[in-house]
């Protein structure tokens, strides 16, 4: 018997929610760490479930999920910090690398916060890795992730409280039924955002393409 992606999603959601709900705010925090560090989980849907079960603690749930996401995101950040520089220096010279890093530092907070606000399939880990490569200060990086994720989770919480938990399932079902349109729209947003960030960070010169250096 073939299982549809929607059914699989709901089964995964039910199992994870049942396992972590007794842990309260610590449960949503732990799931957020797992989601940001390595294994993707339906963190938005799980947050909706927590808020639907207890409206009075919605701010605490959003805050704990945001902090958990910030903690988990430190893994790709430090991976970029540990090996990303060597990866880039094999392709560009030290002077060019320093110029790129200086440009990133001028708008680094927004360059991390904005992607963190976006729901999947935004490739947030790509930006987290880049923050490590360009040695963004850990505190600023952690703060940018927390602020962006808190805004994202707060929006979901307000929608859930206003319209009920069914709205989350409706949105999820719509995403799966129109996955092609969702991916196309998300892809356009990702491309536009990447172009904006890369133009700001790399300050590309006419006739020069990154990461290939001039001979």
N, C-alpha and C positions, 0 to 999 in steps of 0.2 A: 504493500500500500504506500503510495507516494504521499509524502508530507509536504504541504506548501510552506513557503518561507514565512507567511503570516502565522500559520499554526505553530511553526517551530519557534518563532519569536515569542508568541504568547506563552508557550510552554516554558521556555527559558526564563521569561519574566516571572511567571508564577513560582517556579522553583527557587529562583534567587530571592524574590521578595519574601517567600515563606521562610527561607533560611535565615535571612538577615533582619527581618522585621523585629524579632524579639530583642535585638541588640539596640534598637532605637537609633539615636543620632550616630552612635558609633558604627552601626551597620551601614548607613548611607555613606559615612566617611570612609570606611574600609573599601566599599565598592568603588568609590571615586578614585581611591589610590590605585586599585587594580586597573581601572579603566584608563587612567592617564599614564601609568607606568608601562604596561605591556599588553594586557588582554582586554580587548574592547568588550564592554558590557552595556546593556541598554540603560545607562545611568539616568537619562532624562525621563524615561518611562518609570523607572524605579522611584525617582524623586516625586513624580506625580502621585504614585501610590502612597508614599509616605505622607505627603501633604493632604491627600484625600482622606487618609485615616485619622489625621490630627491637624486640623486647620490652625490651632492655637500655636503650634510650634513651627510654622512654616519658615519663619526667618532663621530659626536655629538649624533646620534641615538644609536650607540653602547655604548658610554659612559653613556648616560642617562639610557639605559636598564640595564647596569651593575650596576649602582648606585641604581636603583630601586630594582634590585634583591638583592643587599646587604642590603637594608633597610628591605625588606620583610623577608629575612632570619633571621633577628634578633628575630622574633617570635619563631621559633623552637629552636633557640639558647638559649633564655631566659627561655623557658619552660624546657629545659634540665638543665639549671643552677639553676632553682627554685626547681625542683623536682627530677631530675636525680640522684643527689648524694644520696638522701634517698633511691631511688630504688636500687642503687648499694650496699649501706651499709647494706641493709637487707640480702645481699647474700655474701658479703665479709667483712673482717675486715678493720679497719681504716688503718693499716700499708700497707696492700695490695693495698688499694685504692690510697694511697699516692705514692706508687711505680708505679702504672699504670699511674697516672697523670704526674709524672716526665718523664716517657717514652714518653708520648704523646707530652709534651712540646718540646722535642728535634727535632721533625719533624712536628709540628702542622701546619705550614703554608702550606707545600706541601700536608699534609693529607686533607686539606680543598680545596686548589686551584685545585688540579687534578680532584676530582669529579665534581667541579663546571664547569670545562671545557667540561665535557662530556654531550652530549645531552640526552634527555629522551630515555629509562626508567631508567637511572642512579638514584638511590635513594639518591639524594643529601641531603634531609632533615634528613636522618639517620646520616650523618656525621655532619650536623649542630647541631643536638641534642647532639651528642657526644662531640662536641666542648664546648657546654654549660656545660655538665656534668663535664668535666675535667677543667673547668674554664679558657679556653683560653681567653686571653685579648680581650675585645670587638673590639678595634681598629685593632688588628692583624687579628681577625676573619673577620671583615668587609672588610679589605683590601684584604684578600685571596679570598673572594667571588667575590669582584669586579674585581680583576685581572683575575681570572679564567673565569668569565662570559664575561668579555670584550674580551678575546682571542677567546672564542667560538663565540660570536656575530660578531667579526671582520672577522673571517673565512667565516661566512655566507655572510657578506657584500661584501667581495672580490669576492666570487663565484658569487653573484648576479650581481655585476658590470661587471664581466668578461664574464659571459655566459648568463646573462639576468634573469629576475624573473621566467621564465618557468622552470629553472633548479630546483628551490625549489619545485615546484609542481610535477615535475618528481620524485624527491627524495622522497617526501611525498607519492606519489602514489606507488612507488616501495616498500616503507616500509609497506604500507597497504596490497599490493598484496602478499608480502612475509613476513608477520608478524611473522610466526613461526621461520623463519631463523633469522630475526632481533632480536626476543626475545631470541633465543638460543645464538646468538653471544653476545648480550648485557649481558646475564646472565653469560656467561663465563668470560667476562671482569669484571663484578661486583664481581664475586667470587674471581678471582685472585687479584683484588684490595683490597677486604676485608681481604683476607688471608694475604696479604702483610702488610696492616695497623695493623691488629690485632697482627701479629707476632712482629711488631715493638713496638706497644703500650703495649701489655700485657706481653711481654717477657715470654712466656709460658715455664714452666719447664716440663721436661720429666715426663710423668705420671700424670700431673695435667691438668685438663680441666677447662676453664673459663665458668660460674662464680662460679662453685662449689669449695669450699675451702676444704683443707685437714682437716680431723677431728682432 
